[in-house]
Amino acid sequence: QVQLVESGGGLVQAGGSLRLSCAASGRTAGAHAMGWFRQAPGKEREFVAAISWSGVSTLYADSVKGRFTISRDNAKNTVYLQMDILKPEDTAVYYCAAAGRLAAVTYEYAYWGQGTQVSVSS
């Protein structure tokens, strides 16, 4: 079992930045690819970014490329999502998730956090 806890959400003006963190715990917490997804009201959960176990490989949704950066610190069992040049359309609940391999689809992810709210005002 892997437990995931997100933090770092909040309210920010358009053009601003936030950094989300996801702390993983459990016996195999460090042995997973990690991803960030988001879900806005009335919409389906969508992929944002993912990073391999080693941190060498990353994936990004087209909508966040060049603005968001995913990274991880395996010594701390923590994954980060640096979000810059935020837009109102980035407003959503952001979820951290763990998977057996690098992937951009929800069904590959077996473990999920509770989510953290990100709100971007115009």
N, C-alpha and C positions, 0 to 999 in steps of 0.2 A: 504494500500500500504506500501511496505517496500523498502527502498532504501539501496543499498549495495555498499560500496566503498572499493576496495582492495588497499593495499600499501605494500611496502617492497621487491618487486622483484628487480632483478638486475643480474649482471654477477659475477660468482664465480668459482673458480677452483674446480675440482673434489676433494672430501674429505672435502670440506668446508661446511659452514652452512649459512642459511638464515632464517629469521622469517617473515612470511607474517601476515598482519593484515587485518581484514575486519570489518569496522565500519558500523553498521546498524542504520538506522533512520526511523521514521514513527510511526504511532500510536500503532502498535502491534509488534514493532521491537524485543522486548525481548521474545516473546511468540512462538518462532520457534526453531525447530531443525536446525542446521546449517551444511553445508557440504562444502568441497573443491573438485573441479574437475580440470582436466587439459586437454589441447588439444595441441598436437604437430602437426607440419605441415603435412598435408596429412593423418592425423589419426582422428579417432572419439574422441569425448570428453569422458574421462574416470574418474571413481570415484577414489578419493584419500583417503579421511577421512571424518567422520561425527561425530557430538556430539549432544546429546540430549539437550532439553531445560535446564534441571537441571545440565547438565555437568557430570552426574553419568555414563552414557553409551556412549561408543564410538565404532566406526567401522573404520577399516583400510583395504585398498587394500593390498593384499599379497606382492606386489612389494615395499611397503613402510614400512611395519611392522618392528619395531625395529629401524627405522631411523627417522621417522616423528612422531610428537606428536601434537594432536589437543587439544585446550583448549579454555575456554571462560570466560569472565568477564561480567556478566550480569549487574553489576552496570555501566559499561561503554558501554554496548551494542556492545561489540567487541569480535570477535573470532580470534584466532591465529593459525597459523600452523608453528611449529618449525621444520625445515628441517635440519637434520644433515647427515653427510657422503654422501653428494650429489654426484650423478653420472651423466655422460653426458646424459644418457637416461631419466633423470628427466627434461631435457630441454623442456619447454612448456609454454603456457599461462595458468596461474592458475586462476580459477574462484571461487568466493565465492557464495553460494546459500542458500536460506532459504526454509524450508519445514514444513509441518504440523506435521510430525513425523520423527523419525530417519529412514533414508533410504540410500541405496547405488546406486540408479538408478536415472537418470536425470529427468524422468517424474514425480517424487514425489516432485520436487522442483519448486515452483511457481515464485520465485524471484531470479534474478541473477545480479551479478555485471558485470563490464565491463572487468575485467581481468587485471592481471599484469604479465609481462614477466619474466620468470626465465630462465637463460642461464647458463649452466654448461660446462666449458671447460675442455678438457682432458689434 
